[in-house]
Amino acid sequence: MMVCFVNMFRAVAHRKDGVPIFPSWYESPFNILFQPSQLTDQGLSARRWCFYGFGGFWIFGAVAMAIGLLTGVAH
């Protein structure tokens, strides 16, 4: 999950020139993750790693639960 958080901030930091950090008062700066046209190449790389970290967190959590169930540790 740390990979996700670090790269989330990196993506916000590597937005294109002229893109405000707060587009309006009610929007989060992290919404830029869902607007890839506003990111530089470094921002796109950080966005990709953020999603890899998020997916990896859930995949390894599921693997850990499966191992626990299959070995009987979860009982």
N, CA, C and O of each residue as an XYZ file, in Angstrom:
300
protein
N       0.833     -1.185      0.000
C       0.000      0.000      0.000
C       0.877      1.247      0.000
O       0.458      2.313     -0.450
N       2.089      1.101      0.505
C       2.992      2.247      0.530
C       3.347      2.697     -0.880
O       3.498      3.892     -1.135
N       3.479      1.742     -1.795
C       3.765      2.078     -3.194
C       2.629      2.934     -3.746
O       2.873      3.896     -4.475
N       1.408      2.594     -3.407
C       0.248      3.343     -3.871
C       0.269      4.776     -3.334
O       0.084      5.723     -4.098
N       0.491      4.941     -2.044
C       0.458      6.272     -1.444
C       1.576      7.171     -1.957
O       1.338      8.338     -2.268
N       2.769      6.651     -2.048
C       3.904      7.461     -2.504
C       3.683      7.913     -3.940
O       3.912      9.077     -4.267
N       3.245      7.008     -4.790
C       3.056      7.362     -6.193
C       1.810      8.200     -6.428
O       1.710      8.882     -7.448
N       0.870      8.163     -5.512
C      -0.286      9.038     -5.597
C       0.165     10.497     -5.464
O      -0.287     11.362     -6.214
N       1.054     10.759     -4.512
C       1.579     12.106     -4.333
C       2.521     12.488     -5.474
O       2.554     13.647     -5.886
N       3.283     11.525     -5.986
C       4.170     11.803     -7.115
C       3.376     12.198     -8.346
O       3.796     13.085     -9.089
N       2.239     11.557     -8.578
C       1.403     11.885     -9.740
C       0.874     13.310     -9.632
O       0.840     14.035    -10.627
N       0.465     13.715     -8.447
C      -0.017     15.086     -8.263
C       1.115     16.083     -8.491
O       0.896     17.152     -9.060
N       2.302     15.743     -8.057
C       3.440     16.644     -8.214
C       3.878     16.775     -9.666
O       4.426     17.809    -10.049
N       3.648     15.752    -10.482
C       4.093     15.763    -11.876
C       2.928     16.002    -12.832
O       2.778     15.289    -13.824
N       2.115     16.995    -12.534
C       1.060     17.375    -13.468
C       1.626     18.370    -14.476
O       2.681     18.959    -14.240
N       0.946     18.557    -15.573
C       1.420     19.454    -16.618
C       1.362     20.901    -16.148
O       0.613     21.239    -15.231
N       2.156     21.746    -16.783
C       2.154     23.172    -16.454
C       0.774     23.759    -16.719
O       0.143     23.464    -17.734
N       0.330     24.567    -15.823
C      -0.967     25.225    -15.967
C      -2.132     24.459    -15.374
O      -3.241     24.989    -15.304
N      -1.914     23.231    -14.945
C      -2.984     22.452    -14.312
C      -2.966     22.774    -12.824
O      -1.980     22.491    -12.143
N      -4.049     23.366    -12.309
C      -4.058     23.741    -10.885
C      -4.146     22.516     -9.982
O      -4.688     21.480    -10.367
N      -3.607     22.653     -8.784
C      -3.649     21.536     -7.837
C      -5.077     21.335     -7.315
O      -5.486     20.204     -7.054
N      -5.828     22.414     -7.163
C      -7.239     22.352     -6.785
C      -8.064     22.987     -7.907
O      -8.188     24.211     -7.951
N      -8.638     22.176     -8.824
C      -9.421     22.748     -9.918
C     -10.625     23.561     -9.432
O     -10.986     24.562    -10.051
N     -11.236     23.143     -8.350
C     -12.300     23.906     -7.695
C     -12.240     23.592     -6.204
O     -11.504     22.697     -5.787
N     -12.989     24.303     -5.421
C     -12.870     24.183     -3.972
C     -13.324     22.835     -3.436
O     -12.937     22.457     -2.331
N     -14.134     22.101     -4.190
C     -14.662     20.827     -3.688
C     -13.982     19.596     -4.294
O     -14.361     18.470     -3.973
N     -12.995     19.786     -5.156
C     -12.328     18.641     -5.786
C     -11.018     18.310     -5.085
O     -10.300     19.192     -4.612
N     -10.734     17.037     -5.032
C      -9.484     16.561     -4.448
C      -8.354     16.650     -5.472
O      -8.589     16.439     -6.662
N      -7.145     16.955     -5.036
C      -6.031     16.958     -5.979
C      -5.733     15.567     -6.541
O      -5.095     15.451     -7.588
N      -6.180     14.523     -5.867
C      -5.911     13.164     -6.307
C      -6.852     12.706     -7.422
O      -6.681     11.611     -7.957
N      -7.836     13.523     -7.777
C      -8.692     13.205     -8.924
C      -7.897     13.211    -10.220
O      -8.357     12.686    -11.234
N      -6.716     13.798    -10.195
C      -5.876     13.833    -11.390
C      -5.455     12.426    -11.810
O      -5.073     12.217    -12.962
N      -5.518     11.472    -10.905
C      -5.212     10.084    -11.258
C      -6.174      9.544    -12.310
O      -5.834      8.623    -13.052
N      -7.367     10.111    -12.374
C      -8.377      9.656    -13.328
C      -8.471     10.578    -14.545
O      -9.395     10.460    -15.350
N      -7.511     11.497    -14.672
C      -7.442     12.401    -15.815
C      -6.015     12.375    -16.369
O      -5.264     13.333    -16.186
N      -5.638     11.287    -17.044
C      -4.249     11.123    -17.464
C      -3.761     12.164    -18.467
O      -2.553     12.342    -18.624
N      -4.668     12.851    -19.145
C      -4.238     13.865    -20.115
C      -3.604     15.071    -19.432
O      -2.949     15.880    -20.090
N      -3.790     15.201    -18.125
C      -3.235     16.330    -17.388
C      -1.899     16.009    -16.722
O      -1.367     16.831    -15.976
N      -1.349     14.814    -16.985
C      -0.101     14.385    -16.354
C       1.050     14.380    -17.353
O       0.849     14.146    -18.545
N       2.259     14.640    -16.855
C       3.457     14.513    -17.676
C       3.819     13.034    -17.782
O       3.132     12.182    -17.218
N       4.882     12.734    -18.494
C       5.317     11.337    -18.617
C       5.681     10.751    -17.255
O       5.378      9.591    -16.973
N       6.331     11.552    -16.411
C       6.660     11.074    -15.062
C       5.393     10.872    -14.239
O       5.309      9.936    -13.444
N       4.416     11.741    -14.425
C       3.141     11.597    -13.731
C       2.389     10.356    -14.168
O       1.756      9.688    -13.351
N       2.456     10.042    -15.466
C       1.809      8.825    -15.963
C       2.480      7.575    -15.400
O       1.813      6.587    -15.094
N       3.794      7.626    -15.267
C       4.510      6.501    -14.672
C       4.114      6.335    -13.204
O       3.900      5.215    -12.741
N       4.019      7.441    -12.477
C       3.611      7.384    -11.072
C       2.176      6.879    -10.949
O       1.857      6.131    -10.025
N       1.315      7.283    -11.874
C      -0.075      6.817    -11.884
C      -0.128      5.313    -12.074
O      -0.871      4.619    -11.380
N       0.658      4.813    -13.011
C       0.705      3.376    -13.276
C       1.161      2.628    -12.028
O       0.554      1.624    -11.656
N       2.219      3.100    -11.379
C       2.721      2.430    -10.178
C       1.740      2.536     -9.018
O       1.680      1.640     -8.176
N       0.979      3.606     -8.965
C      -0.050      3.734     -7.933
C      -1.098      2.640     -8.096
O      -1.496      2.005     -7.119
N      -1.543      2.421     -9.330
C      -2.535      1.376     -9.565
C      -1.945     -0.014     -9.376
O      -2.644     -0.916     -8.915
N      -0.671     -0.209     -9.723
C      -0.018     -1.496     -9.448
C       0.022     -1.761     -7.939
O      -0.251     -2.878     -7.498
N       0.356     -0.750     -7.161
C       0.407     -0.907     -5.702
C      -0.954     -1.215     -5.117
O      -1.074     -2.035     -4.206
N      -1.985     -0.560     -5.637
C      -3.343     -0.795     -5.150
C      -3.800     -2.214     -5.486
O      -4.354     -2.917     -4.641
N      -3.559     -2.620     -6.728
C      -3.939     -3.977     -7.134
C      -3.138     -5.034     -6.396
O      -3.687     -6.057     -5.987
N      -1.848     -4.796     -6.224
C      -0.995     -5.741     -5.517
C      -1.419     -5.937     -4.074
O      -1.334     -7.045     -3.544
N      -1.874     -4.866     -3.434
C      -2.357     -4.957     -2.058
C      -3.511     -5.955     -1.956
O      -3.521     -6.809     -1.069
N      -4.483     -5.844     -2.865
C      -5.635     -6.733     -2.825
C      -5.286     -8.147     -3.248
O      -5.816     -9.108     -2.690
N      -4.404     -8.289     -4.225
C      -4.003     -9.624     -4.677
C      -3.274    -10.379     -3.570
O      -3.584    -11.539     -3.299
N      -2.305     -9.723     -2.930
C      -1.563    -10.400     -1.867
C      -2.419    -10.632     -0.632
O      -2.196    -11.601      0.094
N      -3.383     -9.773     -0.382
C      -4.322    -10.022      0.708
C      -5.155    -11.264      0.446
O      -5.383    -12.071      1.347
N      -5.609    -11.414     -0.795
C      -6.395    -12.596     -1.163
C      -5.538    -13.860     -1.095
O      -6.014    -14.910     -0.662
N      -4.282    -13.764     -1.519
C      -3.372    -14.913     -1.442
C      -3.144    -15.308      0.018
O      -3.135    -16.495      0.344
N      -2.963    -14.335      0.885
C      -2.753    -14.632      2.302
C      -3.982    -15.302      2.916
O      -3.847    -16.231      3.713
N      -5.178    -14.838      2.551
C      -6.392    -15.475      3.068
C      -6.542    -16.892      2.525
O      -6.949    -17.796      3.254
N      -6.216    -17.088      1.253
C      -6.307    -18.435      0.675
C      -5.334    -19.386      1.354
O      -5.686    -20.532      1.634
N      -4.125    -18.933      1.621
C      -3.150    -19.782      2.317
C      -3.648    -20.113      3.708
O      -3.513    -21.248      4.166
N      -4.219    -19.136      4.382
C      -4.763    -19.381      5.718
C      -5.889    -20.391      5.714
O      -5.970    -21.248      6.594
N      -6.755    -20.290      4.724
C      -7.863    -21.249      4.630
C      -7.378    -22.639      4.241
O      -7.846    -23.638      4.787
N      -6.453    -22.706      3.312
C      -5.985    -24.015      2.834
C      -5.128    -24.757      3.877
O      -5.144    -25.987      3.915
N      -4.408    -24.050      4.693
C      -3.561    -24.702      5.683
C      -4.296    -24.921      7.013
O      -3.768    -25.590      7.901
N      -5.482    -24.380      7.158
C      -6.240    -24.576      8.396
C      -5.902    -23.574      9.480
O      -6.407    -23.701     10.595
N      -5.087    -22.602      9.207
C      -4.731    -21.602     10.215
C      -5.913    -20.695     10.531
O      -6.007    -20.159     11.635
N      -6.797    -20.522      9.586
C      -7.930    -19.609      9.756
C      -9.033    -20.177     10.646
O      -9.970    -19.455     10.984
N      -8.949    -21.427     11.029
C     -10.009    -22.043     11.841
C      -9.821    -21.704     13.273
O     -10.611    -22.128     14.116
